[in-house]
Structures are given as C-alpha cells and as structure tokens.
Amino acid sequence: MEYDERLALFRQTRLNPFDRGEEEDGPQGGKTPPLHEARPELFSGTRTHSSDRTMDLGLAEDHFSRPMGSFIASDIEKLKMAIEECKKLILELPEHSERQKDTVVKLIHLRLKLQELKDPEEDEPNLRVLLEHRFSKEKSKSVKQTCDKCGAIIWGLIQTWYTCTGCYYRCHSKCMNLITKPCVRVKVSHQSEYELSICPEIGLDRQDYRCAECRTPISLRGVPTEARQCDYTGQYYCSTCHWNDSAVVPARVIHNWEFDPRKVCRSSMRYLALMISRPVLRLKEINPLLFNFVEELVEIRKLRQDILLMKPYFITCKEAMEARLLLQLQDRQHFVENDDMYSLQDLIDISSGRLSCSLTEIHTTFAKHIKLDCERCQAKGFVCELCKEGDILFPFDSHTSVCYDCSAVFHRDCYYDNSTTCPRCARMTDRKQDEVPDVKDA
C-alpha cells in the first residue's frame, strides 16, 4: 500500500483498531472498519528507524520486546499514552515526510504490542508434543468441535484448543495435561495390519469388568458406567472412550462383503480412519473365494493387470513422462506396483461403483496414448507370428494371449490354450544351441 493511502485511512479512522467493541462513526454516520481489517497490507513489512526519530516520539525500545511474567495495568496505560502521542504527532508532522511515514509504522507496532498485552491466549504455544501427539494450536473460532478428553463443547471464540496433526485428537488447552491416550498414528506405523476376525469378543469378565482402555469400572447394566462394545476389537469400553461412533469394519468386508457401519470406540475409529487408504489387504490370500461372488472385483483386477502391462510403455516414452500420465493414479500408487493389494477405501469404492468408473476412464486414456497418439509406443506393438494377420497387438488387448516365457503377444484364438509352441521361444532356443561350441570340434 502507498503511504498516501495509509495516511488517508488513518485520518478517516483515528481510532485504535485493537480496542474491542469500540468503533467511531464514519463520515456518513456508518461504522468505520478497524484499520487492520480494512487494510491488512499495513502489517506487512517494516521500515528501519533512526534513533533520533525514536527519541523524538518519547518511546522506549522495550515496547517492542515482550515483557516477561505477568502484566500490570500501567504497562497497558503507557502503551495507550504512547499510541495517542503517535496519533497526534502524525497529524502535526508535514505530509509525505519521512518522519511521518516512520511514525505511522511505529503506531502500527505499538497497537500490535497492545493487543499482545490484552490477549492472554498468546501465552499458549503454537505446538505442543505430548504422548507422541503433535498438538497444533487451532486458529478457527467459528467451527464447533468436541473435546476428546472431557467430552464438552469447544467454544473457539473464548477457548484455546489444539488438534493432533497425526490422529486429529482434539482437546481444550486446559485438558492437555490430563491426556492419557497415546497418538494412534504410532500404532499405524508399527502395526499396519487389520484385525480380520469378526468382532473377536473375549467377554466382560475377561476384562475384569473394566474399560479396555482407561480401566474404568463398567457393567452391562450401566452401573456405575455403561459398557459399550467395539465391533472392531470386540472389547468393551466406557462412555468416555466409546461415543457410539460408526465405521466400516474390514473383517466384515473381507468375509461377508458387508459395508454397513458398525459402532466402534474412539481409538478404533481413528485407527481405521488412518488405515483406510493403506494397501494392506491381499485378497487372494485372505479370502480368494470372494472373486467368485463379486463380479466387480474381477473387473477391477483385469483393469489393474492391464495397467501394469501399460507401465513399461510409459516409463520408456518421453511424451508419456512429460505428460505425467501415471500421476493420474497418484492417489492409488499401489495400482502401478501390483494387482493383488487393496486398501479398505478401494473395496468401499468398488462396492459403490466409483472405482470402476474412474479406473475405466484412466485405462481408456492410457490405451489411447499407446495405440493412437504416440508413434513410439505404437512401434512397440506385436504381430501375431502364428497367423501373421490382423492389426498390431498389445499385451493389454482383450483378445490377445501373452507367452509367459518371452512376453510375445498372439491372438487368443491362435494361442488359446497355451499349448502351441511359441515361435519366438523356439528361435531363442535355436540361437542358444548354435552359440554352444561343439565338443567334438574342440
């Protein structure tokens, strides 16, 4: 912002923008917005000030260093008096002079310092580490949240609150020292696998009639505290550790293809939320029969196999690398690494039909580049050596078969049962025999 605009704005407002609840009438009788709200650019950047100009203002340099300990009323009064002196001096100094410009910047700094003295929340650190949680101080004031420790509402306008950047645990500032639950992200890092038994209940008596997490006495009759079962762990929890949250349980998906949300405890809810995108489910080992009953899984597996066959074309094609075609799967990186690992989110998207639509579109884009758009990729196609007819073949075409030994591509009808001798393999075998020297000749 130009200096003329700063000075004009100051002449219009002439009030301390940090005095809460106090506004003056504007030129037309309306409310004049605070200086820092109307022109936030005023607070970006500062000028260097000479010592003589500072002394002319009668201001000590310690106004710019944060006092230690508790603040007394005289500190705030001194800042208010200094601010008033700055305001008067700005009006008395010649316009566009360097002294007037420096005084305007000095006024802004004094008002910021006054705000720090008035706002006790500034004493709270922006980052705190506790039980492997990394708590970050929240700035949002209007979002309604609930404290995970005490269960009370967090009133952002009047209360300081923190959120763990790892597991999104939220709590009041006053509840920080009462937290006993470690960060769930640590468990995800050390135990990246699901409980795959459906609700493995062990009984409330095996838990000694206590909450599985905080060890509070519980019972099914609700005396002294109601026992609530977590469908993921099968254990019982108190109402403080189990809020009747719902989540999709991986064991029910794998064994029953069931996606109805079930009630889980708070720690299980966070664990499942952090694990939902991790590809840790190898379906053909856990439940191979699932492919016989879920047609969508067979379709997705074929698309993933085709994409793996397309990958060698892309990593050797300059145009494909420049276009970054493989980045279309950056949210599902495991799709370009293997065809048998799934995340829980993959299975949820398969059930809803979203994954089939998006993956089919990506498959079409990849195939179009290889077969139509790129001449280099087209040159890497195959001609069926069995019939020597037809168009150029690619290993991901639906009507082709691939030799498992040399990766040559043929028409499926020509190589339908893989019993036909592969001409390419035969040539390679003959070449190796010719290279072996005859023992008799030696």
N, C-alpha and C positions, 0 to 999 in steps of 0.2 A: 504494500500500500504506500502511496506517495505521502510525503509529510503534510501537504496541504489538506489531504483528506483526513489525516489523523487530527490535525488541529481543528478543522471544521466540526468533526464529530465530537471532539472534546467540548467545544464551545456550545454545542447543542445539548449535550447531556449534563455536564457539570455535576456529576454525582459519582459516588463510589460504587462501582459495579458489583462489589462483593458484599455490600450491606444488604442482607437478606430481608425481603419483604418491604423494601423502601424503594419507591420509584417516583420520579417527578413527572409532572405533566409536560408533554411535548409542546411544540409551537402551536399545534391545533387543539390542545386540550387532551390529546391521547397520551397513552403511556409510552415513554421512551424506552426502548430496549436497553438492557445493560450493555456496557461497552464491549465486554468480552464475547457476548452473544452476537452482537451486530457486526463486529469486525474482528474475527478471530485472528486475522493476519497480524494484528498489533502485537501478538505474543510470540511471533516467530522472528528470531534474530535479535541481537542487541548491539549497541554501539559501545565503543571504548570511551571512557570518560576521563578527562584530565582531573588531577587532584584539586586544582584551584576552583573548578566549577562545582565539585562536590562540596568543598568548604563554603562556597557562596550559598549553597542551599541549607547549610547548617545541619547536614545529615552525616551521621557516623557510618562507617563501613560495616559495622557489626549488624546493621539492619539486613544485610544480605547473607549472613551466616546464621544457621538455625540455632537458637539458644538451646542449651541442654537443660533437662529437668522440667519441672512444672512452670507454667507461665503465670505471671501475676498481672493484675489489671493494668498496672502502669505501663507495661510493655505495649499493650494494645492501644492505650491512650497516646503514648509517644508516637506510635506509627500513624494514628489518626491525625495528630497535630502536624506531623511531617507531610502527610498527604495534602492537608489543607494548605500548607505553605507552598507546596509544589503547584497546586492548582492556581493559587494567587500569582505566583511568580510567572507561570506560563502566560497569564493574561497581561502581565506587565512587560514582559520581555518583547523586543522587536520581533515582528513576524518573519519567518523564514531564516532566523538567525540560528547559528549552531548551538548556542546556549539554550534556546527554546526547544530545539529538537532533542538535545540531551536531557532536558528536564522532563519532556513528555515520556521518554523511555524510562527515566528514573521513577516517574509516577507509576508506571505500569508495574515495575519491580516492587515498589512499596505496597501496592494493592495486592499483589500475589503473596507477599510475605504476611500481610494482614490476614489473608484467607487461611494461610497455614496455621496461624495462631488461633483462629476461630474454630477450625475444623479438627476435632480430636482424632478423627479416623485416620488422619495422615500418619499417626504414630504406628499404625499397623503395617508390617512389612508386606511387600507385594508377593513374596514367595516364601513358603514355609515347607520344610521336609519333616515328616513325622510317620513312623512305622512304614517306611518306604513309599508313603504317599508323597506326591509333589503338589502341594496345595498352591493354587494361584488365586490371588485376590480378584474378586469379580467387580466389574465396573457397572454392570447393568443394575439399574434401580427399579425398573418397572416390571420385570419378569417375576412372576410368583413361583417360588420354589419351596420345597420342604426340607428341613434339616434331617439328614440321615441319622444323626445321633440322638436328638431329643424328640424328633417327630413333629416339632412345631413349625409353623409357617415362618419363612424368612422374609422379613419386611425390608426390602432393599433400600427404601428411602431413608430408613433410620438405623439400619443394622449393617454391620460389615460381615460378609460371608465369603467363603472360599470353596473352590472346586478342585478336586484332584485331576490333574491332566492325564493321569493314567487310567483310572477306573471311574472317573466322574462322580466320585463321592462328594456330596455337598454338606456343608455344615456351617453353623454360626461361628464367628470368631471366638465367642465365649465357650463354645463346645470343643474347641480344638484339643485342649489338654485332657479331655475325657475320652478320646477315641481309643478303642482297644483293638479294632479290626485292621489288620494289615492290608496293603493295597492288593487287589485281586490280580492286577497285571503281573505281579511277581509269580503268582500261581500259573498264569497263562504262559509265562516264559519258561518255567521249569516243568510244567505238566500240560503239554499241548495235546491232550487226548481227552475224549469224552468218556463218561460213564455210559456204557452201552447195555446195561441191564435195566429193564423197565421197572422203575420205582423200587429199588432194592431195599425194601423195608427190613429193619432189624428188630423193631419193637420198642415201645417206650420204656419198658423195663430194662432193656439193654443199655439205654441212655441214662439209667438211674433217675428217671422222671425229671430230667433237666434238659434245658435247651442245648442243642448240639453245638451251638456257637458260643453263647455267653454264659452257659451253665446256670441260668435262672430256673428255679423250680417251676414245672409246668404239669398240667394234667389234662385229660380229655374232657373233664367236667368244667374246666375253666377256673379251678381253684388251686393255687392262687392266680395262675395265669393260664390262658387257653393254649393248648398245644396245637400247632398248625404244621401239617406235613408238607414237605417239599417233594414234588413229583420227580424232580431230577435226582436228588440224593437219596430219597426215601426216608430221611430222618425228620425229626420233629423239632420245631423251633417255637420261641415265644413270639408274642405280637410285636415286640421291638425289632426282632431280626427277620420276621416274616410279615410282610404287609399285604399278602394276598396278590402279589404281582403275578402276571401271566407271561409265559414264554413257550415257544415251540421246543419240545423235548427231543433231542437227537435219537434216543433209543426207540421212541415210538415211531419216528420217521423211518429209521432203518429197518425195523422189524415189521411194522404194520402199515407203513406209508400213511401215517396219520399226522396231520398238521394242526390239529386243534390245540390252542394254547392251554397250558396247564399251570396250576398255581405253584409257584416256586418261591424260595426265600430270597432275600435281598442279595446275598453273596452269590447265589446261583444265577440270579438274573444278570448281575454284572459280568460274571464269568461267561455265560452264554452269549452276552452281547459282544464281548471282546473276541470270542472264539468263532463267531458266526461266519466270518469271511475267510477263516483259515482252512486250507485244503488238507484235512487230516483224515478223511473218510475214504478208505479203499473198499468200495462196494463189492467188488468181485471176490474179495476175501471174507468180508463181514457177512454178506448175505447175497451170494451170487444168484439165487433164485428170484431176486427182485426184478431182474431184467426179463424174466419170463412173464411177468404180470403187469409191468409198467412199460407201455409202448414208447412213452416219451423218453425214457432212459435210453432205449435202443437208438432212437433218432439222434439224441444228443451225443451218444458215444460215436456214431458214424460221422457226425459233423466234426467232432474233435479229432478223430483219426484222419479225416481229410485235411484238416488244418495243419496237423503235424507233417503230412506229406507235402503241403504247400510251403512250409517253413524253409526248406533248403533253397527253394527258388528265390525267396525274399532276401535271405542273408547273403546271397551272391549276386543280387541285382542292385545296381547303383540307383536306378529310378525308384525302386521299392524302398530302399534305405532312405533316400531323400524325402519321399512321401510319407515315411514312417507308418507304413500300413500296419505293422504288427502292434503299434501303440493303440489300435482300436480295441485290443484285448488287455490293456494295461490294468484294468480292474480285476481281471481274472488271469493273472500271469501264468498260473499252472496249466491253462489250456494250451499254451505253446511249449510246455515241458513234458507233459504226459497225457494219457487219455483215461486213466483209471482213478485219479484222486479227485475228490469232490469236497466242497465246503457245504456247511448246512445251508448257507444262503443259496448255493447252486440248486440244491434239492427243493428249497422253497420256491425258487423261480421256475424250476421245471414243472412243479405241480401247478403253478398259476398260469403257465404258458408264456411268461415273459422271456425266459431264456431261449426258448425255441425260436421265437420271432427275431430276437436280436442276433442270435448266433447264425441263423439262416441268412440274414442280411449281410453279416460280415463275411460269411462263406461265399456269397454271390460276388461281393466286391473283390475278394481275393482271386476267385476263379476268373473274373473278368480281366483283371490285370495280367494274369499269366497267359490266358488263351487268346485275348483280343488286343489289349492295349500295349503290351511290351513285346518287341520283336526278339529281344534276348531270351526272354522266358519261353517264347514260342519255339525258339531253336533248340530248347532242351527237351522237347517232346519226343515221343517214340512212334515208330511204325511197327505194326504187328508183323513179326517175321514169320508167322505161321501161315497167314493168308496173303500178306503183302498187299492188302487192300484197305480202303477206308481212310478216314481222316487221321490227323495226328492225335496220338493218345497221350493221356497224362495219368499218373497213378491214382489221382483222386476222382477220376471219372467213374460214374456208377456202373458202366457197362464193361469195365476192364478188370483184369486179374494181374497180379504182380508176382514175379518169381521171388521167392523168399531168399534165394541164394545170391542172385546178381541184380535184383531190383528191376529187371526188364519188364516192360508192360505189354500185354497182349489183350486181344478181345476175349471177353469172358467165354463166349461160345467156342472159341478156338482152344481155350486153355481151361475149360470148365471144371475139370476135376483135378487139376494139378498133376495129372499122371503123364501128360505129354512131355517129352524131353524138351528142355529149353534150348533153342538153337544157340543162344549166347553162352550158356554154360558149357555146351558141347565144344564151341570154338575155344573157349578159355582152357578147357581140359586138354584139347589137342595141342594148343600152343605150349602149355607147360610140359607136355610129353616131348615135344620137339626140342625144347630147351635142355632137357636132361641128356647128357652125353652117353653114348653107347659104351657099355663096359668093355665089350669085345674090341671096339676100335681103340680104346685106351690101352 
